[in-house]
Amino acid sequence: MNKLLTLVVLLLLTGCKKTEIGTTTHYVNDSHSFAHPEQAVAKHLDLDIKVDFVTKTILGKASWTIENTSKGKEIIFDENTLNIKKVTIGDDEKETSFTLGKEVEFHGKALHIAIEPTTTKVNIYYTTTQNAIALQWLQPEQTADKKNPFLFSQGESIWTRTWIPCQDSPGIRFTYAAKVQVPTNLIALMSASNPILRNSTGTYSFIQEKPIPAYLMAIAVGDLQFQAIDHRTGVYAEPSVVRKAKWEFGELGTMVTAAEKLFGPYRWGRYDVLVLPPSFPYGGMENPNLTFLTPGVIAGDRSLTSLLAHELGHSWSGNLVTNATWDDIWLNEGFTTYVEHRIGEAVFGTKEAKMQDVLSRKVLYDNIDELGATNPDTRLKVSTTGRNPDDGLSDIPYEKGYAFLQTIEAAIGRKKFDTFLTEYFTAHAFQSITTEDFVGYLKEHLVKDNKDLAVKINLEEWIYKPGVPSAILAARSDDFDAIDHIQKTWRKTGPKGLSVKIQSTNEKQHFIDYLPNDLTLQEMAALDQEFHFTEKGNFVIKRQWFVIAIKHQYTKAYQAIEHFMLTTSRTGSLLTLYKTMIKTPEGKLWAKLVFEKAKSGYHLTTVEAVQNVLKEKTIVL
């Protein structure tokens, strides 16, 4: 009997080991994909494409290795604005029929392909069009060096289908190999193992051995150079930027090591970053092996590199363990924000972590105030059916998710919670899961029959109800308390000398966040003279200061505000400024004028988001 039990255990362990990569065994309904993976699912992609900067298109072939589980006569892919030339099946390329379904807003069309019960490969010949939302084609003048064109992709949430016909759901994972042809004066990079040097042929090959969802497919093509930071980290950027970027991100290797000590091994091989031109619409995008970053993070003093901790954190929460649908986005962003804070604490210290906690809470409460405490979009588990999933994304999944995980940590202790998270990442490695999967795992492996712990964690209210529970942990920083004291007294004595007491980015951000609502223009000018916020602030400080400047019509900053809005496409920051501008009739007119100048340099997703803001009614203050 003991021998039999031992044999069973060994078999179970062997089975677990075999399923470490690509272990999703069940598929959930994803309203944002036309695919039916339970019937026929894509498992591996061989991509052979040419990047054409003249026509601003990508053309080639996507060969999908599939599992026809149902032995049916059809497989369905997602496509949006693609031009499908022909489809063949099998290695012998037998031509087959295909049809396109009815177009659905944001989602494109279903691509129905006729297959046979024994089909294992589907080859789709296609070209992209200039309407591909995922692709941003930049003219030389839109780059840092202004010498060569540039291309980058942004697949999240449902835009990869605009440059590759695929089953575009975060719940469907696949491996890939790619051959990419680009102009010989440029280099191609992807979310995979990457070349270090440009070659003379313009042809580059890539392999991603880990199964990823379609939104993590990424490509960039440009005049780029590489510099190593340590044995497994490095940075790609344009020639004029790469040395600055290497210095700015000098602590990247330390961050990876710190993350591993907390939550287990980094499983993706190399971790490099790519600094993109200013039109990149996000702070960062966690593409496997190669995080895409905004150049705004290069402040010259490493003051904004906490963004790196967030994108690195996605290597565990998001890329390793992924939300199965966009209704479960908090599983990516809430967990990653928690991991980000823990990495930051390990690398930069407890004082930094406490300041970041206070800033995090303010962002959460500001979002709740903006959306309304009863708004269903303030739940962690949301419903995005029938909507563009990007429209349902705010800071809520990040900051409320983080606060929820802090609540669990406080209830059971940090050491025990670290063990739980490490086991959670291991148990679900290379899988896509739902909120309900997480809840089930939490109950089984942590809560069990402990009713007192269940009450402390209160997961029902945190996950499924809007707003935030009253038992949310308070965030406090001694450093910020000192600044709060300064806020009460500086108006009597003037701001002279405050820049000596308030120096770090966190401290300046907190000071700006809580400036009095009745500031005079004279006080604005005096503060600007003391801190030089308008001209010398880094990206974060300028964004915060410019909101105050717009509210108080501090015209001395207007030229700098316009320059800021013309030279960045970081969507969240831009929306904050545009939303502030449209609150007066003059401001809305100004906003429209700035947008007309700036929109050619914005990513298409940014353009759409700003257009929606400009349609809103003016709210006179």
N, C-alpha and C positions, 0 to 999 in steps of 0.2 A: 504493500500500500504506500509506504514512504517513497519507494523507488518510482512508483507511478505518479505520485504527487510531484516529485522532483522533475520528472519528464514533462509533465503538464506545464510546470512553471517555466522550464527552459524553452518549451515551444512558444509559450506566451511572450517571453522576453524576445525570442527570435522574431516573432511576428511584429512586435513593437518596433524593433530595430529596422525591419524591412519597410515599415510604413512611415519612417521619419520624414521622407521627402515625398510630397504629393499625396497626402493622406486623406484628402477630402473624399468621404465615401457617400455623403448624401448632399443633395442640392436643394436649396430653398427657392421659392418663387421670388424672382427679382423683377419688379414691375418696370425697371429701366432697361431690360434686355428682352429682345425677341426670342432668344435662344431657349431651347428645351434640352438642357444638358442631361436630364434623366433618360432621354431617348437617344441622343447622339451628341458627343461632347468632344471638343478639341483638346488634345493633350500636348502637342508639340508643334512649333512653327519653324519652318525653314523659309526665311525671307530673302529674296533676291531683288534688290531695288537700285534705281539710279536717281540721284538727286539733281534736278535741272533748275538752276537759278534763273535761266532765261525765261522759261515758261512758269516758273514758281510752282512746279509740280514734282511729285514723286511717281515714278512708274516702275512696274515690275510684277513680281509673282509672289503670292503668299501660298506656300504649300503646307497644308495642315494635316498632321497625323491625327486620326480621330478614333474614337471608340464608338461603334454603332451598337450600343447596348441592347436596344430594342429590336435589332435586325430589321429596322424599317427601311423606307425608301426615300428618306429626306433628312437633311441636316439643315439647321437654320443658323445663320450668322447675322450680326448687326453690321449695318453700313449707313453712312451719312454723308451725302454729297460726293460719294465716290463714282467713278465711271468704270463699271465692270465690263471688261472686254469679252472674256470668255471664261468657262470653267471646265476643267477636266478632272477625271478621277483615276487613281492608281498611278503606279510608276510608268505605265505605258501611255499615260496621258490620253485616255479615252474621253472624247468630248461628251459633255453631259448638258442637260438643260438647267436653266435657272430662271427664277422669276423674282420680282421685287414686290413687296407688299405695299400697302397704303402708307404714305408718309405721315408720321406722327411728330408733332412739334417737339423740338429738342432731341428727339430720339432717332430720327432718320427713318430708315425702312428695314423691314425684315428681308434678308437675302435667303430665299428658299432654293436649295440645291438638291437635285435628284441624285440619289446614290443607290447602291445595291446592298443587299444584306451583308456582303463580305467586304465592302469598301473600307479601306483603312487610310486612304490618302485622298485629299481634295486639294486641287490646285486652282487658285483664283488669280487670273490676270487682270490687272486694273491700273488705273492712274488716279491720283488725287486731283482735286480741282482747287481753284483759288478761293473757294468757300470753306476750305478745311479749317475749322475752328482750332484744331490742335496745333496747327503749324503756323509759326510766326517767321515770315521771310523779311529780313532786314536789309536795307540798303547800306552801303559802306558808311554813309554819314550817320547812321543810327548806331554804330558800334563805337567802342572806346578808341580804337586806332584809326577809324574812318578810312580804311584802305580796301577792305574786302567785304563782300556780303556775308550774311550769317543766317543760319536756320536753327531753330530749336522747336521742340514739341512740348506740349503740356496736355497729358492725357486725362488727368483727373478732372471731373468725375466720369463723364461718359463721352469723351472726345477722341479716344484712340480709334474709334470706328470711323473717324473722318480721315485717317491716313493709312489704316490697315483694316481690311474686312476681318472681323474677329467676333468671338462671343464675348461681348464687352460687359461683363459682370464681375464685380470683385469676388464673387463666389466661385468663379471658374478659373483655375490656375493651369499654367502650361510652361514648359521650357521652350527655349528658342535658340536658333543659330541664324546668323544673318550675314549676307554679303552686300556691302553698300559701295556704290560707285559715286564718287564726288569729283569736282574739279581738282586737278593735281596740285594747286596752290593752297588747298584747304585740307583739313583733317576731319574725319568722322569719329564720333564717340557715341556710345549707347549705354543703356542700363545693363551692363554686362562687363566681362573682362575687356580692357581697353588697351589700344596701342599707346606708347609713350611718345613716339616720333612720327612725323609725317613721312610717308613714302613717296616714291616717284611715280607710282601707277595710279594713285587715286582710288584704289580698291582696298577695302578694309573688311576683315572678317571678325565676327563676334560670336561668343557662346555664353548663354546664361543657363547653367546647369540646374539652378534652383527653380522650382515652379512658382511663377508669379501671376497675378491677375493682369488683365489687359491695361488697366490704367497706369501700371508701372512700366509699360513699354515707353522708351524715350530715346530720342535721337538729337544730336547737336552737330552742326557742321560749321566750321569757321577757321580762321587763322588763329590757332591755339597752340600754346606751349605748355609743357608739363614741368613741374619741379616737385621733387620728393620732399616730404616732411620727415617720415621715418620709414621703416621697412615695409609698412603696409598702408601708409596714408600719403596723400599728395594732393596737389592742386593743379587744375588746368585753367588757363585764362589767356586773354589776348596778351601779346608781347609787352605792352606798356603797363599791364596790370599784374602780371604773374609774380614778380618779386614782392610787390606790396602784399599780394594775397598770401604768399608763402609765409611772410612774417606775421600777418594778421592771424593766420590759422595755425600758428606754431604750436599751440597746445592741443592740436587735434589728436595726435597719437596718445597723449595723456588721457584725453576724454574717452577714447575707445577702451583703454585699459581699465579706467575707472568704471565704465559701464559693465564690462565683463565681470569685474569683482562683485558687482551688485546683482546682476541678473543672468549670468551664465555666458558662455562663449559667443563671440561674434561669428556668425556662420556664413558670411558672404565672401570670405577671402579678403580682397582689398576694400578699403574705404577711401575714396577720393572725392574731391569736390570740384565743381565746375562753376566759375564765376561768369555769369551771363551778362549781356548788355542790359541797359536800364529798363528795357521794355518788358522784362520778365514780370509776370503779374503777381508773383507771390514773394514772400521773404525767402522761402526755400521750398524745394520739392524733393521728396525722399526717394528718388529713383534708385533702385538697388545698385550697389557698387559705386554710384556716381551721383551724389546729391547736387542738384542744380541750386545755385544761390544768387540772390540779388547782389549787385555791386554795392548797394547801400550799406551792407554789413561791414565794408572796409572803411573803418573810421580812423585808422592810423594809430589807435591806442588800445586795440583789442577790447574795447568797451561794449561791443555788440555781439561778441562771439557766443553768447548764450544761445543764439539762434542755431548755431551748429549743434549744440547739445540736444536740441529738439529734433533736428533732422536725423542726427545719429541715433536718437532714441527710437525712431521709426524702424530701425534695423531689427528691433525686437517687437515692438507693438505697431503693427501696420504692415510691414513687409513680411515678417516671420509669421505673425498671427494677424489675420486681416479680417475686417468687417465683411460679412457675407453679402450684405446689401447696404445701400447708402442710408437706410433708416438706422443702421447700427454704427454710424460714423464715430460715435463717442468711443467705441472700442479701439479705434485707431488713435484719435486725437486726445481723449482724456487720459488714456494710459501713457501716451507719449509725453504729454505735459507733465505727468507725475515722474516719469523716467528722466525727463529734461531737468526738473528741479533737483532730483537726487544726484544726477551727474554734476550739475552746477555746484551743489553743496560739497561734493567730494573734491572737486577741482578748485573751487574758488572760496570755499569756507562757509561757516554757519551764518555769519553776518550778512553775506551776500544772499544766502538762501532766504533769510527772514525778510529782507527787503523785497526780493522777488515774490514772496508770498503775499505781501501787502499789495504790491502792484497787481498781482493776479486777482485778488479779491475785488479790487476796484474795477478791473475790466469786467468781471462777472456781474457785479451789481449795476454797472453802466449798461450792460447788455440787457439785463432784466428790466431796467427802467425804460430802455428804448423799445423793447418788444412788448412789454407788459407782463406782469407776473402770472397772468392766467393764459398767456399765449401758449398753445400746444408746442410751438417750436422751442420753448424753454425746457421741454422734457429732454432727457438723455435719449430715450428711444423715441424717435420722431416718425412721422409719416410723410414721405415725399412723393407718394403715388400721384401721377398726373402732373408733376412739377419737374422743372429742371432741378436736379438735386443740388446744384451749386447755389440755388436761391434759398435753400433751407439751411445753408451753412452760415453759422455765426461763431462768436467766441464761446457760446454755451457748451458745445461738446468738449471743448478744450478745458475751460476753467471750471465748469460744474463737474465734469468728469474727474478732473484733478482733485477738487474738493471732496468728492465722494470717496475716492481712493485714500485720501488723507483720513477720512472718517474711519475707514476700515483699519488703516494702520494704527490710529489712536485706540481703537477698540481691542486690538489683539497684540499690539506691540510691534515695533519696527522689525526686530529680528525675525519674528514669526511671519510677518507680512512679506519680507524679502524672500523667505523660503517659499512661501505660497506663490509669489509672482514668478520666481525662477521655475518652479514646477509647472505653473500654468503655461509659461512660454514653451517649455519642453514638451508638455503633453499635447500642445496644439501647434507645434512647429510646422510651418509650410501648409497650414490649413486656413480656411476661411470659415468664420463662425458667426453666429447671431448673438444678440443680447441674451436670448433665452438659453443658448448654450453656455454662456458665461454664468448666468444665474444658477443654472443647474450644477455647474462645476463648483461654484462658490458654496452652494448649499451642501454638496456632497463632501467636499474636501476641507471645508473650513467651518461653516455654521453647524452642520450636522443637526443634533438634537438640542443644541444650546439656545434656549429661548431668550435668555438674557442677551446673548451676543446678537441674535437676530434683531432684537429691539434696538440695540445700540447702532447696528449697521443700517437698519431701516431702508433696505434696498428698494422696496415698493415705492416709497415716496421719492427717493432720489432718482430712480430710473423712469418711472411711469407717470409721475405727476409734474405739472409745471411749477415754475418758480424754484426756490431753494428751501429746504427744510430749516426750521428755526434753530435746530441743533447744529448748524454748520459751525465748524471750528473757526475761532477768531484768528486773525493774522496780525502780528504785532512785531515791530522792529524798534529797538532802542535808537538807532540812527535816525529813523523817520520821526520818532517822538521828539528828538532834538530839533528837527526841521519844523515840526508842528509848533513848537514853542517859538521858533524864529518867526513863523507866519503871524503870530499874535503881536509881535513887537516891531517888526521892521518898518511899518508904515510911519511910525512915530519918529524914527531916527533916520529913515532913508535906507536904500539898499547898499550903500557904499560898504565894501568889505565883506559882503555876503559870499562872494565867489571863493573866498578863502575857506569859509565854513561849509560850503555846499559845492562839492567838487565832482563826485562820480556821476555817471549817467543816471544811475538809479536815484540818487539824491536830487539831481536837477529835475528829473521827471516828476518825482513826488512833489517837489516845491511848485512846479508849474501846474500840476494837477489841482492843487488846492489854493491857487491864487484867488483872492477875493473877487466876487462877481462885479463889484463896483469900481474896479481899477480905473484910474484916470489915464488919459493919454500921456500926461507928464510922468506918471509912475511907470507906465509901459516903457517910455523912453529911458528913464533912469535905470530900470532893470536891464534893458538891452545894452546900455552903456557899461553896466557892471559885468554882465555875463556874456555879451556878444552872441546872444541866442540866434539872432537873425542871420548873421554872416558865418559864424564859426561853429554852431551847434552841429552835432552828428545827425544822422537820419532821424533817429527817435526823438531827439530834443527838438529839432526843427519842426517835426510833425506836431508835437505837443504845443510848442510855442505858437505855431502858425494858426492853430485853432483859436487860441486866445486873441491873437492879432486880428483875425477875421471878425470875431465876436465884438471886439472893441473898436473896430475900424481904425486900426493902427496902420495908417497908410505908408509909413516908412518901411514896412515889411512887405508891401504888396509886390514889388518887383522880385524880391527873393521868393515869395510864395509862388508867383507865376513860373519862375525858373525851376523851382522844386517840382511843380506839377507838370512841367514840360519835359523833365529829364528823368522821371520815374514812372513806372507803370505798376507799382505795388498796389493792387486793387484795394485792399482794406484801408490803407492810409489815404489813398485818393478819395475813396468814398467818404471818409470822415471829413475831409476838407470840403468836398462838394456839398455834403449835407449841411455843413455849417454855413456855407456861402449862400445857399438858397433860402435861408431863413429871413432874408430881407429882399425887397424888389431889386435894389441896386446890386446886391450880392448875387442874385440869380442871373441877372444880365451879365455880370462879370464872369460868373461860372460858365455860361454858355460861350462867351468869347474865348476864355481859356481853353475850353474843351475843343473848340473848332481848331485852335492852333495845335493842340496836343494830340488829338485822336489818331493821327497817322503814325505816331510812335507808340501807341498803346496796343496791348494784346487785344484780340477780338473779344475775349471774355470780359476784359476791363471796359472796352467800349460799350458793350451791352449793359453792363452794370451801371456805368455812369449815365447812359441814356435813360435808364429807368429812374434814376435819382432826379434827373432834370425834368422828368415828366410830373414829378410831385408838385403839389400846390405850395406856394410860398407861405411860410408861417412868420408873420411879422412879430418881432420880439417886442 
